[in-house]
Amino acid sequence: MSIPSRYDSCLEICGQLEHPGLATDMPIWIDHTREDTTVDQARIEEVVDRLDLREQCVLHVGVGNSRFAQRFAGRVRLVDGLTVSQEEKELADSLEITNYTVHFLSKYSREFLTTIKNRYDLIVDNNLASFACCKYHFFRMLDNYLWCLRPRGRILTDQRGMDWTVNNDPRWQLTFDDLVALERRFPVTVEKITNTVYAIGVIP
Ligand SMILES: C[S@@+](CC[C@H](N)C(=O)[O-])C[C@H]1O[C@@H](n2cnc3c(N)ncnc32)[C@H](O)[C@@H]1O
């Protein structure tokens, strides 16, 4: 099986098993409580807005200002969220949205499997590889996502968020073709929903 060259150039394993992911101690990158929703997040939301959301369970990875939950919680069964910023968690909790639960939890972590109890129809992650530290943890994240997705569940992401990486590291700037290459490694199909919003769907 050939491995996509994009992933070949990335560090195999960072060795930070207890603290995976980049910038977790840098509020400028991980605390978006006072920032506007990013353009990429907004584009994904436009796609979500057009879906039939009744009874859908959604995991929002990187909750930022929590406006996603404020916009959609009333239309879905539940929104769970992940953040590595205490400030983002405090803001989320202060909203007291009954079907919105935010976990202080890294998407790359092993604790994902013991913390996450729900199963999801949609995972929204506009910064799919932006905080990736190594190949092991990037693929661990995808394993985590696929583990908690329902049959026919989908991960939604956006090209602009995939272009943005911590330290502007070009190795983790993924293209649509890099996502398509994942079809050879995971039971997924990758498609363009719009010119910039992509879906990674689980093959049931
Ligand atoms: C640039 S902000 C984007 C916020 C929001 N999604 C938006 O686009 O408006 C990045 C978000 O990713 C979260 N994040 C960074 N590393 C993470 C990790 N390892 N696991 C989960 N969330 C992470 C941060 O806490 C923050 O909410």
The ligand as an SDF file (V2000), in Angstrom:
LIG
                    3D

 27 29  0  0  0  0  0  0  0  0999 V2000
   -8.2970   28.7820   15.7250 C   0  0  0  0  0  0  0  0  0  0  0  0
   -9.4470   28.2610   16.9920 S   0  0  0  0  0  0  0  0  0  0  0  0
  -10.8910   27.9950   15.9880 C   0  0  0  0  0  0  0  0  0  0  0  0
  -12.1930   28.1220   16.7500 C   0  0  0  0  0  0  0  0  0  0  0  0
  -13.4640   27.8660   15.9080 C   0  0  0  0  0  0  0  0  0  0  0  0
  -13.5060   26.5050   15.4170 N   0  0  0  0  0  0  0  0  0  0  0  0
  -13.4990   28.8120   14.7410 C   0  0  0  0  0  0  0  0  0  0  0  0
  -12.9640   28.4770   13.6890 O   0  0  0  0  0  0  0  0  0  0  0  0
  -14.0600   29.9160   14.8830 O   0  0  0  0  0  0  0  0  0  0  0  0
   -8.8360   26.6240   17.2740 C   0  0  0  0  0  0  0  0  0  0  0  0
   -9.6980   25.7720   18.1900 C   0  0  0  0  0  0  0  0  0  0  0  0
   -9.1670   24.4430   18.2440 O   0  0  0  0  0  0  0  0  0  0  0  0
   -9.0790   24.0220   19.5960 C   0  0  0  0  0  0  0  0  0  0  0  0
   -7.9820   23.0270   19.6840 N   0  0  0  0  0  0  0  0  0  0  0  0
   -6.6570   23.2110   19.4520 C   0  0  0  0  0  0  0  0  0  0  0  0
   -5.9860   22.0750   19.6500 N   0  0  0  0  0  0  0  0  0  0  0  0
   -6.9070   21.1320   20.0130 C   0  0  0  0  0  0  0  0  0  0  0  0
   -6.8320   19.7650   20.3630 C   0  0  0  0  0  0  0  0  0  0  0  0
   -5.6720   19.1150   20.4170 N   0  0  0  0  0  0  0  0  0  0  0  0
   -7.9810   19.1190   20.6830 N   0  0  0  0  0  0  0  0  0  0  0  0
   -9.1630   19.7680   20.6690 C   0  0  0  0  0  0  0  0  0  0  0  0
   -9.3050   21.0690   20.3400 N   0  0  0  0  0  0  0  0  0  0  0  0
   -8.1880   21.7390   20.0280 C   0  0  0  0  0  0  0  0  0  0  0  0
   -8.8490   25.3090   20.3680 C   0  0  0  0  0  0  0  0  0  0  0  0
   -9.1750   25.1750   21.7380 O   0  0  0  0  0  0  0  0  0  0  0  0
   -9.7780   26.2590   19.6100 C   0  0  0  0  0  0  0  0  0  0  0  0
  -11.1020   26.0800   20.0750 O   0  0  0  0  0  0  0  0  0  0  0  0
  1  2  1  0
  2  3  1  0
  2 10  1  0
  3  4  1  0
  4  5  1  0
  5  6  1  0
  5  7  1  0
  7  8  2  0
  7  9  1  0
 10 11  1  0
 11 12  1  0
 11 26  1  0
 12 13  1  0
 13 14  1  0
 13 24  1  0
 14 15  1  0
 14 23  1  0
 15 16  2  0
 16 17  1  0
 17 18  1  0
 17 23  2  0
 18 19  1  0
 18 20  2  0
 20 21  1  0
 21 22  2  0
 22 23  1  0
 24 25  1  0
 24 26  1  0
 26 27  1  0
M  CHG  2   2   1   9  -1
M  END
$$$$
